[in-house]
Amino acid sequence: MSLIKSISGIRGTIGGKIGDNLTPIDTVKFAAAYGTWLKWTSDKENLKVVIGRDARISGSMIQQLTVNTLIGLGIDVVDIDLSTTPTVEIAVPLEGADGGIILTASHNPKQWNALKLLNRKGEFLSGEDGAKILEIAESDDFNFAEVDDLGKITKIDDYIDRHIEEVLKLKLIDSEKIKSAKFKVVVDAVNSTGGIAIPKLLKKLGAEVVELYCEPNGHFPHNPEPLKEHLADICELVKKENADFGVVVDPDVDRLAFIDENGEMFGEEYTLVACADYVLGKTPGDTVSNLSSSRALRDITQKHGRNYKASAVGEVNVVTLMKETKAVIGGEGNGGIIYPEAHYGRDSLVGVALFLTHLAEKSIKVSELRAEYPAYFMSKNKIELTPQIDVDAILKAMEEKYANEEISTVDGVKIDFPENWVHLRKSNTEPIIRIYTEAKSQQKADELAQQMIGEIKEIVG
């Protein structure tokens, strides 16, 4: 079906032919390329890599292939098994490891899986390093260890608990205030590892938890991307249970969305806005998000008298700009919270704890909190790509058509109109063109998106 090789890792569908899908051979080859790169770039004799996975059906198979490939290279492995992306990210430095691999295809459906690669800081690799690993994979330049030099496996099964403890240590998390609020929360974890992590965290914070799709069996009950059209069940259950709000995470728990007490979406774009509002009120500083994120973060940052910057899409790009600007919080509008006091990675556990502290401190309902923020509405659409479609030519044509508007070509083409914007870009993770629009009403955002889709189809012919 599809195999996507990028600087951030390798992602594909399970089964099929070598080189076309994420087969066992492709998995071994890419794991070997990563391990080889680590050996080439380190002056250490004994290397260590942390590996964790989400609950996908293919996860155990991909995990065993990856672990044993690294052992075959003479690299020790810390296997933390069922985990989350941010848990692996914090485990790498805590274990003194030289890198990490997260086995997850994030929000993609269950037939997908991926190897996402980390450096020794527990952060995603730079573009330069990722490109080198792709080059090694293509060359088959691997040198496996002899029998006396094989790596060893250490299994640790409580890293989610350790992650929760790290979150609760953060200065801006007021556990006692949250406990006193006695929240009732519904959790939809799409039957992946968020079903372990989020209820545990909430219970530690004194919340009553109603679990929905929290069994980590990899059978996703709905499309795992946390968008409104996929979340009817939790919206109904929040109302039925008279809960204070709902929490939704994707399969690897780096995207976070909330449902208000009326069963309405808080808006995944506003997850970062609310957390940033709280953080900026306590620790003044600048913020960063990507070009596809809501203008609301810019508005809130300016309300606090600070500066906002936009990066290209992709966590590594956001993190790079955050470091350059010394931002105190940042992330992506898809519900990804990056809080440097914890670590430089999107972390839904950190996001939940910041949001709950903010809500408990203000002592208001989630719908009332949402009403405090600027009203923007987004439309997120996509066009499936075929080999015949020249994406670069399409983007160039759109850039030329709207040359009189404010244009950014840092990542695809973003066109800023006075009252709204559109961002057109080729996805890093799927064979699609993403079309994101934002306006001051949902109708206008949808209309702008359909206008752009129509214009692109005209260009394609």
C-alpha positions as CSV (number, residue, x, y, z in Angstrom):
1,M,0.0,0.0,0.0
2,S,2.5,2.7,1.1
3,L,6.0,3.1,2.6
4,I,7.0,6.7,3.4
5,K,10.7,7.3,4.2
6,S,11.4,10.7,5.7
7,I,14.0,12.4,7.9
8,S,11.8,11.7,10.9
9,G,11.7,7.9,10.3
10,I,10.0,5.3,8.2
11,R,6.2,4.8,8.1
12,G,4.1,2.3,6.2
13,T,1.3,-0.2,6.1
14,I,1.9,-3.8,7.4
15,G,2.2,-6.6,4.8
16,G,2.8,-6.6,1.1
17,K,6.1,-6.3,-0.9
18,I,9.5,-5.3,0.4
19,G,10.1,-1.6,-0.4
20,D,6.4,-0.9,-0.9
21,N,5.2,-1.5,2.6
22,L,6.5,-1.7,6.2
23,T,7.5,-5.4,5.9
24,P,9.8,-7.2,8.4
25,I,12.7,-6.8,5.9
26,D,12.1,-3.0,5.7
27,T,11.9,-2.8,9.5
28,V,15.2,-4.6,10.0
29,K,16.9,-2.6,7.4
30,F,15.9,0.7,8.8
31,A,16.6,-0.3,12.4
32,A,20.0,-1.4,11.3
33,A,20.6,1.9,9.5
34,Y,19.7,3.8,12.7
35,G,22.0,1.6,14.8
36,T,24.8,1.9,12.3
37,W,24.5,5.7,12.4
38,L,24.7,5.7,16.2
39,K,27.9,3.6,16.1
40,W,29.4,5.9,13.5
41,T,28.6,9.1,15.3
42,S,29.5,8.0,18.9
43,D,32.9,7.7,20.5
44,K,31.4,5.3,23.1
45,E,32.2,1.6,22.9
46,N,28.9,0.4,24.5
47,L,25.7,2.0,23.2
48,K,22.2,1.9,24.6
49,V,18.8,2.6,22.9
50,V,15.4,2.9,24.6
51,I,12.5,1.3,22.7
52,G,8.8,1.7,23.4
53,R,5.6,1.2,21.4
54,D,1.9,2.1,21.2
55,A,-0.7,-0.7,21.3
56,R,-1.0,-1.4,17.6
57,I,-1.7,-4.9,16.6
58,S,1.6,-5.0,14.7
59,G,3.5,-3.5,17.6
60,S,4.8,-6.6,19.2
61,M,6.2,-7.9,15.8
62,I,7.8,-4.6,14.9
63,Q,9.2,-4.3,18.4
64,Q,10.9,-7.8,18.3
65,L,12.4,-7.1,14.9
66,T,13.7,-3.8,16.0
67,V,15.1,-4.9,19.4
68,N,16.9,-7.9,17.9
69,T,18.3,-6.0,15.0
70,L,20.0,-3.6,17.5
71,I,21.2,-6.4,19.6
72,G,22.7,-7.9,16.5
73,L,24.7,-4.7,16.0
74,G,26.0,-5.0,19.5
75,I,23.8,-2.3,21.0
76,D,22.1,-2.7,24.4
77,V,18.3,-2.1,24.4
78,V,16.1,-0.8,27.2
79,D,12.7,-2.2,26.3
80,I,9.9,-0.3,28.0
81,D,7.2,-2.1,25.9
82,L,3.7,-0.5,25.9
83,S,4.4,3.2,26.3
84,T,3.8,6.6,24.8
85,T,5.9,8.8,22.6
86,P,6.6,11.3,25.4
87,T,7.4,8.5,27.8
88,V,10.1,7.2,25.5
89,E,11.4,10.8,25.1
90,I,11.8,11.3,28.8
91,A,13.2,7.8,29.3
92,V,16.2,8.3,26.9
93,P,18.0,10.9,29.1
94,L,16.8,9.2,32.4
95,E,18.4,6.0,31.2
96,G,21.6,7.7,30.0
97,A,20.8,6.2,26.6
98,D,22.3,7.2,23.2
99,G,19.0,7.3,21.4
100,G,15.5,6.0,21.3
101,I,12.9,4.5,18.9
102,I,9.2,4.9,19.2
103,L,7.2,2.3,17.4
104,T,4.0,4.1,16.4
105,A,2.3,5.6,13.4
106,S,0.7,8.3,15.6
107,H,-2.8,9.2,14.3
108,N,-2.7,6.8,11.3
109,P,-5.2,3.9,11.1
110,K,-4.4,0.5,12.6
111,Q,-2.8,-1.0,9.4
112,W,0.0,1.5,9.7
113,N,3.1,1.4,11.9
114,A,6.4,3.4,12.0
115,L,9.8,3.8,13.5
116,K,10.3,7.3,14.9
117,L,13.8,8.1,15.9
118,L,15.3,10.1,18.8
119,N,18.8,11.4,19.7
120,R,20.5,11.1,23.0
121,K,18.5,14.0,24.4
122,G,15.2,12.2,23.7
123,E,14.4,14.6,20.9
124,F,13.6,14.0,17.2
125,L,16.6,13.9,14.9
126,S,17.7,16.8,12.8
127,G,17.0,16.8,9.1
128,E,20.7,16.2,8.4
129,D,20.9,13.2,10.7
130,G,17.7,11.7,9.4
131,A,19.0,12.1,5.8
132,K,22.2,10.3,6.7
133,I,20.2,7.3,8.1
134,L,18.2,7.1,4.9
135,E,21.4,7.1,3.0
136,I,22.8,4.2,5.2
137,A,19.6,2.3,4.7
138,E,19.9,2.5,0.9
139,S,23.5,1.4,0.9
140,D,23.1,-1.7,3.1
141,D,26.3,-0.7,4.8
142,F,25.8,-2.7,7.9
143,N,28.4,-4.5,10.1
144,F,26.8,-6.8,12.6
145,A,28.5,-7.9,15.9
146,E,30.1,-11.3,16.5
147,V,28.6,-13.6,19.0
148,D,30.5,-12.5,22.1
149,D,29.7,-8.8,21.3
150,L,25.9,-9.0,20.9
151,G,23.8,-6.5,22.8
152,K,21.7,-7.2,25.9
153,I,18.1,-6.4,26.7
154,T,16.9,-4.8,29.9
155,K,13.1,-4.7,30.3
156,I,11.4,-2.0,32.4
157,D,7.6,-2.1,32.8
158,D,6.9,0.9,34.9
159,Y,8.0,3.8,32.8
160,I,4.6,5.3,32.4
161,D,4.4,5.6,36.2
162,R,7.9,7.2,36.2
163,H,6.7,9.6,33.5
164,I,3.6,10.6,35.6
165,E,5.9,11.3,38.6
166,E,8.1,13.5,36.4
167,V,5.0,15.5,35.4
168,L,3.8,15.9,39.0
169,K,7.2,17.3,39.9
170,L,6.8,20.3,37.6
171,K,6.6,23.6,39.5
172,L,3.5,24.9,37.6
173,I,1.5,21.7,38.4
174,D,-0.6,22.3,41.5
175,S,-1.7,18.7,42.5
176,E,-3.5,19.8,45.7
177,K,-5.6,22.5,43.9
178,I,-6.6,19.9,41.2
179,K,-7.6,17.4,43.8
180,S,-9.7,19.9,45.6
181,A,-11.6,20.6,42.4
182,K,-12.8,16.9,42.3
183,F,-13.1,16.8,38.6
184,K,-15.1,14.0,36.9
185,V,-13.5,13.2,33.5
186,V,-14.3,10.9,30.6
187,V,-11.2,9.6,28.7
188,D,-11.2,8.3,25.1
189,A,-7.8,6.7,24.4
190,V,-8.7,4.9,21.2
191,N,-7.7,1.5,22.7
192,S,-4.0,2.4,22.8
193,T,-1.5,3.3,25.5
194,G,-3.2,6.5,26.5
195,G,-5.7,4.1,28.1
196,I,-3.0,3.3,30.6
197,A,-1.3,6.7,31.0
198,I,-4.2,9.2,31.1
199,P,-6.5,7.5,33.6
200,K,-3.5,6.8,35.9
201,L,-2.5,10.5,35.8
202,L,-6.0,11.7,36.4
203,K,-6.5,9.3,39.4
204,K,-3.2,10.6,40.9
205,L,-4.7,14.0,40.6
206,G,-7.9,13.0,42.5
207,A,-10.2,12.9,39.5
208,E,-13.1,10.5,39.0
209,V,-12.4,8.8,35.7
210,V,-14.9,7.3,33.3
211,E,-13.0,5.2,30.8
212,L,-14.1,4.9,27.1
213,Y,-11.9,2.8,24.7
214,C,-9.1,2.6,27.2
215,E,-8.2,-1.1,26.7
216,P,-4.7,-1.1,25.0
217,N,-5.5,-3.8,22.4
218,G,-4.8,-1.8,19.2
219,H,-8.3,-2.3,17.8
220,F,-9.2,1.4,17.2
221,P,-13.0,1.9,17.6
222,H,-12.9,5.0,15.4
223,N,-10.5,6.9,13.3
224,P,-7.7,7.7,15.7
225,E,-7.1,11.3,14.7
226,P,-8.7,13.4,17.5
227,L,-11.0,15.4,15.3
228,K,-14.7,16.4,16.0
229,E,-16.1,14.1,13.3
230,H,-14.5,11.0,15.0
231,L,-15.6,11.8,18.6
232,A,-19.3,11.5,18.8
233,D,-19.2,8.7,21.4
234,I,-17.2,10.7,24.0
235,C,-19.2,13.8,23.4
236,E,-22.4,11.9,24.2
237,L,-20.8,10.1,27.2
238,V,-19.6,13.4,28.8
239,K,-23.2,14.7,28.8
240,K,-24.7,11.3,30.0
241,E,-22.2,11.1,32.9
242,N,-22.6,14.8,33.8
243,A,-18.8,15.0,33.6
244,D,-16.8,18.2,33.9
245,F,-15.1,17.5,30.6
246,G,-13.6,14.8,28.4
247,V,-10.0,14.1,27.4
248,V,-9.0,12.6,24.0
249,V,-5.6,11.4,23.0
250,D,-4.2,9.8,19.8
251,P,-2.6,6.3,19.9
252,D,0.9,7.5,21.0
253,V,-0.4,10.2,23.3
254,D,1.3,13.3,21.8
255,R,-1.9,14.9,20.7
256,L,-4.5,16.1,23.1
257,A,-8.1,17.4,22.8
258,F,-10.7,18.3,25.3
259,I,-14.5,18.1,25.3
260,D,-16.5,20.6,27.4
261,E,-19.2,19.8,29.9
262,N,-21.9,20.2,27.2
263,G,-20.3,17.6,25.0
264,E,-18.9,20.2,22.6
265,M,-15.3,20.3,21.3
266,F,-13.0,22.7,23.2
267,G,-11.0,22.6,19.9
268,E,-7.7,20.8,19.6
269,E,-6.2,24.1,18.4
270,Y,-7.2,25.6,21.8
271,T,-5.4,22.9,23.9
272,L,-2.1,24.8,23.3
273,V,-3.8,28.2,23.6
274,A,-5.2,27.4,27.1
275,C,-2.0,25.8,28.4
276,A,0.1,28.7,27.0
277,D,-2.3,31.2,28.7
278,Y,-1.7,29.5,32.0
279,V,2.1,29.2,31.6
280,L,2.5,32.8,30.3
281,G,0.6,34.1,33.4
282,K,3.2,32.4,35.6
283,T,6.4,32.5,33.6
284,P,6.5,35.3,31.1
285,G,8.2,34.4,27.8
286,D,7.7,33.9,24.1
287,T,5.8,31.1,22.3
288,V,6.1,29.1,19.1
289,S,3.8,27.0,17.0
290,N,3.8,25.9,13.4
291,L,2.4,27.7,10.3
292,S,-0.8,25.5,10.3
293,S,-1.7,26.5,13.9
294,S,-4.4,29.0,15.0
295,R,-3.8,32.7,15.2
296,A,-5.3,32.4,18.7
297,L,-1.9,31.5,20.2
298,R,-0.4,34.7,18.7
299,D,-3.3,36.8,20.2
300,I,-2.9,35.2,23.7
301,T,0.9,35.7,23.6
302,Q,0.5,39.3,22.6
303,K,-2.1,39.8,25.4
304,H,0.6,38.8,27.8
305,G,3.0,41.3,26.2
306,R,5.3,38.7,24.6
307,N,6.3,37.6,21.1
308,Y,5.0,34.8,18.9
309,K,6.9,33.0,16.1
310,A,5.7,30.4,13.5
311,S,7.9,27.5,12.3
312,A,7.6,25.0,9.5
313,V,5.3,22.1,10.3
314,G,7.0,19.2,12.2
315,E,8.0,18.8,15.8
316,V,11.7,19.1,15.1
317,N,11.1,22.5,13.4
318,V,9.0,23.8,16.3
319,V,11.6,22.7,18.8
320,T,14.4,24.3,16.9
321,L,12.7,27.6,16.8
322,M,11.7,27.3,20.5
323,K,15.3,26.9,21.4
324,E,16.3,29.8,19.3
325,T,13.7,32.1,20.8
326,K,13.9,30.6,24.3
327,A,10.2,30.1,24.2
328,V,8.6,29.0,27.5
329,I,5.9,27.0,25.8
330,G,5.1,25.9,22.2
331,G,3.7,23.1,20.1
332,E,1.4,22.4,17.3
333,G,-2.2,23.2,16.7
334,N,-3.1,19.5,16.5
335,G,-3.1,19.4,20.3
336,G,0.6,19.0,20.7
337,I,2.0,20.7,23.9
338,I,5.8,21.2,24.2
339,Y,6.8,22.5,27.6
340,P,10.6,22.8,27.9
341,E,10.5,22.6,31.7
342,A,9.5,18.9,31.2
343,H,11.3,18.1,27.9
344,Y,11.3,19.2,24.2
345,G,8.6,16.9,22.9
346,R,4.8,17.0,22.5
347,D,3.4,15.5,25.7
348,S,-0.3,15.0,26.4
349,L,0.4,14.1,30.1
350,V,2.0,17.5,30.6
351,G,-0.8,19.1,28.7
352,V,-3.5,17.5,30.9
353,A,-1.8,18.5,34.1
354,L,-1.3,22.1,33.0
355,F,-4.9,22.4,31.7
356,L,-6.3,21.0,35.0
357,T,-4.2,23.3,37.1
358,H,-5.4,26.3,35.0
359,L,-9.0,25.2,35.2
360,A,-8.9,24.5,38.9
361,E,-7.2,27.9,39.6
362,K,-9.8,29.8,37.6
363,S,-12.6,27.7,39.1
364,I,-14.8,27.9,36.0
365,K,-16.3,25.5,33.5
366,V,-14.5,24.4,30.4
367,S,-17.0,26.1,28.2
368,E,-16.5,29.3,30.1
369,L,-12.7,29.0,29.7
370,R,-13.1,28.5,25.9
371,A,-15.3,31.6,25.7
372,E,-12.4,33.7,27.1
373,Y,-10.3,33.1,24.0
374,P,-10.5,34.6,20.5
375,A,-13.0,32.9,18.3
376,Y,-11.3,31.3,15.3
377,F,-12.6,28.3,13.3
378,M,-10.5,25.9,11.3
379,S,-11.2,23.6,8.4
380,K,-8.8,20.7,7.8
381,N,-9.0,19.0,4.5
382,K,-6.8,16.9,2.2
383,I,-6.4,15.8,-1.4
384,E,-5.2,12.3,-2.1
385,L,-2.0,12.2,-4.2
386,T,-1.3,10.1,-7.3
387,P,2.1,9.7,-8.9
388,Q,0.9,12.0,-11.8
389,I,0.3,15.0,-9.5
390,D,3.2,17.5,-9.4
391,V,2.8,19.0,-6.0
392,D,5.5,21.6,-6.4
393,A,3.9,22.9,-9.6
394,I,0.5,23.2,-7.8
395,L,2.0,25.1,-4.9
396,K,4.0,27.4,-7.2
397,A,0.8,28.2,-9.2
398,M,-1.1,29.0,-6.0
399,E,1.7,31.2,-4.8
400,E,1.7,33.1,-8.1
401,K,-2.1,33.4,-8.1
402,Y,-2.1,35.1,-4.7
403,A,1.2,37.0,-5.0
404,N,-0.5,40.2,-3.8
405,E,-1.3,38.7,-0.4
406,E,1.1,38.0,2.4
407,I,2.8,34.8,1.4
408,S,5.1,32.4,3.3
409,T,6.9,29.6,1.5
410,V,8.8,28.3,4.6
411,D,6.7,25.1,4.4
412,G,4.5,24.7,1.3
413,V,2.5,27.9,0.7
414,K,0.7,29.9,3.4
415,I,-1.5,32.7,2.2
416,D,-2.5,35.3,4.9
417,F,-5.6,37.3,4.1
418,P,-6.7,40.1,6.4
419,E,-9.5,38.1,8.1
420,N,-8.4,34.5,7.4
421,W,-5.6,32.3,6.1
422,V,-4.9,29.1,4.1
423,H,-1.9,26.7,4.4
424,L,-1.2,24.3,1.5
425,R,1.5,21.7,2.0
426,K,2.5,18.1,1.2
427,S,2.2,15.8,4.2
428,N,5.3,14.3,5.8
429,T,3.4,11.2,6.9
430,E,0.7,10.5,4.2
431,P,0.5,10.7,0.4
432,I,-1.8,13.8,0.5
433,I,-1.8,17.6,0.2
434,R,-3.1,19.1,3.4
435,I,-5.3,22.2,3.1
436,Y,-5.8,24.0,6.3
437,T,-7.9,27.2,6.6
438,E,-8.9,29.5,9.4
439,A,-11.5,32.2,9.6
440,K,-13.8,33.9,12.1
441,S,-16.7,31.5,11.4
442,Q,-16.8,27.8,10.5
443,Q,-18.8,28.6,7.4
444,K,-16.1,31.0,6.1
445,A,-13.3,28.5,6.9
446,D,-15.2,25.7,5.1
447,E,-15.9,27.9,2.1
448,L,-12.3,29.1,1.8
449,A,-11.2,25.4,2.0
450,Q,-13.6,24.4,-0.8
451,Q,-12.5,27.3,-2.9
452,M,-8.9,26.2,-2.6
453,I,-9.7,22.6,-3.3
454,G,-11.6,23.7,-6.4
455,E,-8.6,25.9,-7.6
456,I,-6.2,23.0,-7.1
457,K,-8.3,20.6,-9.0
458,E,-8.5,23.1,-11.9
459,I,-4.6,23.3,-11.9
460,V,-4.4,19.5,-11.9
461,G,-6.9,19.4,-14.7
